[in-house]
């Protein structure tokens, strides 16, 4: 997650704490909109516990991809 916070801070010019708050707010919003299994999968990806290729396949299926 730290990498994402740094990326947002760098690209927006926001202080790190503000970028962290923004990222956490957006992720919380997204997780509330997803079905529970997908929200859990997102948490695993963000924690670095899931293979990103497998996660991309899962999300591609959600959005009509193969």
N, C-alpha and C positions, 0 to 999 in steps of 0.2 A: 504494500500500500504506500509505503514511503516514496517509492519511485513515482507513483501516480501523483502524490501530493507535490513533489518537486517539479514534475512536468507541468502541472496546472499553475504553480507559482511562477515558473519560468516563462511560460507562454502568456500569462495574463498580467504579470508584474505585481500580482498580489503578494502580500506577506505570507510566509509559510502557514501560520496559524489560520489565516483567512482562507487560503487555498484548501487546507485540510477540512475546515468547516464546510466549504462549498462541496467538496468531493463527497464527504460523509452524508451531507443532506441529499444530494442527487442519488447516491447509492441507496440510501434508506427509502427514498421515494420509489425507485425502480423495484427494489425488493418487495415492497408492499403491493405492487401491481402484478408481480409474477406469481404463478402458482408456487406453492411451498417447495416442491421438489426442485424447481428451477432456481428459486431464491437460495436454497441450500447449495446448489451447484455453483452459483455465482460466488457465494462466500468461499467455497473451496478454491475456486480459480483465483480469487483475490488474495487468498492466504497462501497461494503457491502450492496447493495440495492436489491439484488436478492437472492432467495433461491438457494443454491448450488446444491441441488438435481435436481431442475428444469433445471438449467443451464447444468448440466451433461447430462440430457436427451436430451436437445437441441443439444449439441455438439456431443453426441453419434449418433443422427440421421444424423448429417452432415457427419460423418465418416462411416456410414453404420451400426451402432449399432441399437439396438431396443429401 
